[in-house]
Amino acid sequence: MRYASPTTVAEAVDLLGSEPQARVYAGATDLIPQIRSGRPEPTVMVDLKHIARLCAIADSETSFTVGAAAPTADVCAHAGLVVAFPGLVEASSLIGSDQIQNRSSWGGNLANASPAADTPPSLVANHARVVIAGPGGERTVGVEEVAIGPGQTSMSPGEFIVEFELDRPPARTADAYLRMTPRTEMDIAVVGAAARVTLDAEGRVTEATITLGAVAPTVVRAADAETALVGNEPADDVLDRVEAAASAVADPIDDKRGTVAYRRKVAGVLARRAVVIAAQRAAEPQRGRGGQQ
Ligand SMILES: Cc1cc2nc3c(=O)[nH]c(=O)nc-3n(C[C@H](O)[C@H](O)[C@H](O)COP(=O)(O)OP(=O)(O)OC[C@H]3O[C@@H](n4cnc5c(N)ncnc54)[C@H](O)[C@@H]3O)c2cc1C
């Protein structure tokens, strides 16, 4: 196995084009354990962390751009992201330990395509996009289009994620992420739930996105739960409907971490709690002005 460290996106694209068995990585916190457990070794390990664009985090008046290989620790420490996307940062901060966060990345978390990955539900809830580079140039797709099943993505051979794009949230908008794990840390989600809520001046929900992780092969959007919420204040009777709809859309498996019935129940409970937290945050006075708090 060889090691390569391209310094530009074009160089990485060329390398992947000439070496079909090459594999990109950022932190390798998923890839190395997988190789050690017997998955096929790539011929070339392509280290993405020497490409400045893939490690940068930038913001403008309207959006954020987060490099696909930027360390999770940098994401969690970015003041602008913490204010604009508290739930997405919460999801990121749950990944592994300090050591894992210093290496790991959003790109790896998404491209590994684990149903239990923590950041994809929040990325989808916030309508994040990814820029993908490959032999045909660059293209931009919604995060929800990347993972298509456990360990499988829609990317073609030779393609890789360059960066994530997130629009600044509008006024009175906030998100939240909650996950259930058997242990308090260093464990993977039995269920993860993300919510993003926009309120009007009277406290009614005008827009909502509710997503679930670890209850289906890919992130699930709880559309009926969103419908139950929009147009209403998040009062108990509305939240009962949100909870029921989120439970109903969960389609989990039985495994050592939880049964189907348990996961369905937890999916509803976490979705409800995430909505409550997101709505409380959206009502904070400093969010009245929108993205530029
Ligand atoms: C002890 C431990 C605890 C963990 N805890 C959690 C947890 O709580 N929650 C959680 O979600 N995950 C957890 N993980 C899994 C892992 O840390 C995360 O999925 C992490 O975000 C992966 O990022 P990475 O950069 O290390 O990915 P890598 O291992 O570098 O890559 C993972 C996969 O994605 C591909 N890839 C990487 N970057 C790109 C790119 N830019 N474009 C295309 N493909 C790419 C690689 O080829 C590989 O297939 C844990 C792992 C360990 C070892």
The ligand as an SDF file (V2000), in Angstrom:
LIG
                    3D

 53 58  0  0  0  0  0  0  0  0999 V2000
  -13.5650    5.2600   18.9080 C   0  0  0  0  0  0  0  0  0  0  0  0
  -14.4770    5.7620   17.8180 C   0  0  0  0  0  0  0  0  0  0  0  0
  -15.6320    6.4350   18.1850 C   0  0  0  0  0  0  0  0  0  0  0  0
  -16.4930    6.9220   17.1910 C   0  0  0  0  0  0  0  0  0  0  0  0
  -17.6500    7.5740   17.5930 N   0  0  0  0  0  0  0  0  0  0  0  0
  -18.5050    8.0240   16.6330 C   0  0  0  0  0  0  0  0  0  0  0  0
  -19.7240    8.6760   17.0240 C   0  0  0  0  0  0  0  0  0  0  0  0
  -20.0140    8.8860   18.2010 O   0  0  0  0  0  0  0  0  0  0  0  0
  -20.5530    9.1000   16.0230 N   0  0  0  0  0  0  0  0  0  0  0  0
  -20.2640    8.9190   14.6990 C   0  0  0  0  0  0  0  0  0  0  0  0
  -21.0360    9.3350   13.8440 O   0  0  0  0  0  0  0  0  0  0  0  0
  -19.1110    8.2950   14.3120 N   0  0  0  0  0  0  0  0  0  0  0  0
  -18.2380    7.8420   15.2490 C   0  0  0  0  0  0  0  0  0  0  0  0
  -17.0900    7.1960   14.8630 N   0  0  0  0  0  0  0  0  0  0  0  0
  -16.8260    6.9780   13.4580 C   0  0  0  0  0  0  0  0  0  0  0  0
  -15.8920    8.0300   12.7940 C   0  0  0  0  0  0  0  0  0  0  0  0
  -15.0420    8.6370   13.7450 O   0  0  0  0  0  0  0  0  0  0  0  0
  -16.7190    9.1200   12.0970 C   0  0  0  0  0  0  0  0  0  0  0  0
  -17.5520    8.5360   11.1290 O   0  0  0  0  0  0  0  0  0  0  0  0
  -15.8260   10.1820   11.4500 C   0  0  0  0  0  0  0  0  0  0  0  0
  -16.5620   11.3610   11.1960 O   0  0  0  0  0  0  0  0  0  0  0  0
  -15.1590    9.6930   10.1680 C   0  0  0  0  0  0  0  0  0  0  0  0
  -14.3690   10.7470    9.6670 O   0  0  0  0  0  0  0  0  0  0  0  0
  -12.9060   10.4380    9.0770 P   0  0  0  0  0  0  0  0  0  0  0  0
  -12.4300   11.7030    8.4780 O   0  0  0  0  0  0  0  0  0  0  0  0
  -12.0250    9.8230   10.1120 O   0  0  0  0  0  0  0  0  0  0  0  0
  -13.2720    9.3580    7.9520 O   0  0  0  0  0  0  0  0  0  0  0  0
  -12.2610    8.3760    7.1920 P   0  0  0  0  0  0  0  0  0  0  0  0
  -12.0350    7.1650    8.0290 O   0  0  0  0  0  0  0  0  0  0  0  0
  -11.0990    9.1310    6.7110 O   0  0  0  0  0  0  0  0  0  0  0  0
  -13.1640    7.9760    5.9420 O   0  0  0  0  0  0  0  0  0  0  0  0
  -14.3550    7.2360    6.1200 C   0  0  0  0  0  0  0  0  0  0  0  0
  -14.8670    6.7880    4.7540 C   0  0  0  0  0  0  0  0  0  0  0  0
  -15.2210    7.9170    3.9810 O   0  0  0  0  0  0  0  0  0  0  0  0
  -14.3840    8.0130    2.8150 C   0  0  0  0  0  0  0  0  0  0  0  0
  -14.0510    9.4270    2.7310 N   0  0  0  0  0  0  0  0  0  0  0  0
  -13.4140   10.1930    3.6480 C   0  0  0  0  0  0  0  0  0  0  0  0
  -13.3800   11.4730    3.2470 N   0  0  0  0  0  0  0  0  0  0  0  0
  -14.0180   11.5160    2.0570 C   0  0  0  0  0  0  0  0  0  0  0  0
  -14.3050   12.5620    1.1220 C   0  0  0  0  0  0  0  0  0  0  0  0
  -13.9500   13.8340    1.3530 N   0  0  0  0  0  0  0  0  0  0  0  0
  -14.9570   12.2490   -0.0100 N   0  0  0  0  0  0  0  0  0  0  0  0
  -15.3360   10.9640   -0.2680 C   0  0  0  0  0  0  0  0  0  0  0  0
  -15.0880    9.9380    0.5640 N   0  0  0  0  0  0  0  0  0  0  0  0
  -14.4360   10.2160    1.7150 C   0  0  0  0  0  0  0  0  0  0  0  0
  -13.2160    7.0880    3.0340 C   0  0  0  0  0  0  0  0  0  0  0  0
  -12.7160    6.5500    1.8270 O   0  0  0  0  0  0  0  0  0  0  0  0
  -13.8510    6.0200    3.9220 C   0  0  0  0  0  0  0  0  0  0  0  0
  -14.5730    5.1340    3.1210 O   0  0  0  0  0  0  0  0  0  0  0  0
  -16.1880    6.7280   15.8300 C   0  0  0  0  0  0  0  0  0  0  0  0
  -15.0100    6.0630   15.4690 C   0  0  0  0  0  0  0  0  0  0  0  0
  -14.1560    5.5800   16.4460 C   0  0  0  0  0  0  0  0  0  0  0  0
  -12.8890    4.8720   16.0390 C   0  0  0  0  0  0  0  0  0  0  0  0
  1  2  1  0
  2  3  1  0
  2 52  2  0
  3  4  2  0
  4  5  1  0
  4 50  1  0
  5  6  2  0
  6  7  1  0
  6 13  1  0
  7  8  2  0
  7  9  1  0
  9 10  1  0
 10 11  2  0
 10 12  1  0
 12 13  2  0
 13 14  1  0
 14 15  1  0
 14 50  1  0
 15 16  1  0
 16 17  1  0
 16 18  1  0
 18 19  1  0
 18 20  1  0
 20 21  1  0
 20 22  1  0
 22 23  1  0
 23 24  1  0
 24 25  2  0
 24 26  1  0
 24 27  1  0
 27 28  1  0
 28 29  2  0
 28 30  1  0
 28 31  1  0
 31 32  1  0
 32 33  1  0
 33 34  1  0
 33 48  1  0
 34 35  1  0
 35 36  1  0
 35 46  1  0
 36 37  1  0
 36 45  1  0
 37 38  2  0
 38 39  1  0
 39 40  1  0
 39 45  2  0
 40 41  1  0
 40 42  2  0
 42 43  1  0
 43 44  2  0
 44 45  1  0
 46 47  1  0
 46 48  1  0
 48 49  1  0
 50 51  2  0
 51 52  1  0
 52 53  1  0
M  END
$$$$
